[in-house]
Amino acid sequence: MKELKIYEFQAKQIEDTLRMVANRLNSSPKGTSLDRDIMQSWGMILNVLTQEINKEVKR
């Protein structure tokens, strides 16, 4: 798998946007496929920010 590099400010912007979307759509109960994708993506970018990129985020 190809490794990509992004700046921390970019990852923080992505995390902030996913957090706002999750809150706006009330995605935390994971009732729809979209909710599960949002929550998984949010978890993945949080792992990037905490430098735990190999940690799995389940749907």
N, C-alpha and C positions, 0 to 999 in steps of 0.2 A: 504494500500500500504506500502511496506517495505521501510524504510528510509535507505539510504546508506550514508556513509561519505567518502569524499576524501580530500586529502590535497589541499591547494590553488595552489601550484606549478603544481599539476596534472591538475586542472581545467584550469589554465592559458595555459598549453601546449595544451589541447584540444581546447580551444578557438582560440589559435594562428593557429593551424592546420586547423580548420574549416574556419577561415578567409582567409588563403592562398588558400584553395581549392575553396572557393567562388569567390575569385579574379581571380584565374586561369581559372575557368570555366565560368566566367562572370554570376554568378548565381543571381545577384541582381534583374534583371527583372522577375525572377521566371517563365521562359518560359516552363520549363519541371518539371515533378514530382520530379526528382532528385534535380533540383534547389530549389524547394520549401522545400524539406526535408533538404537540406544543410542549407538554410537560417533559417528554424525553429530550427534546432539543434544548430546553432550558437547563435540564440536568447536565447535558453534555457540555454546554458552554460554561457552566459553573465548575465542572471538572477541569476544563482548560484553565480557568482562572486560578484554581487551587493546585494546578500542576499535577493532577491525577488523571491524565488522559487515558490511561489504560483501565480505569475503573468503569465497569459496565453500568449503563443506566437502562433499566427495564421499562417497558411500556406499561 
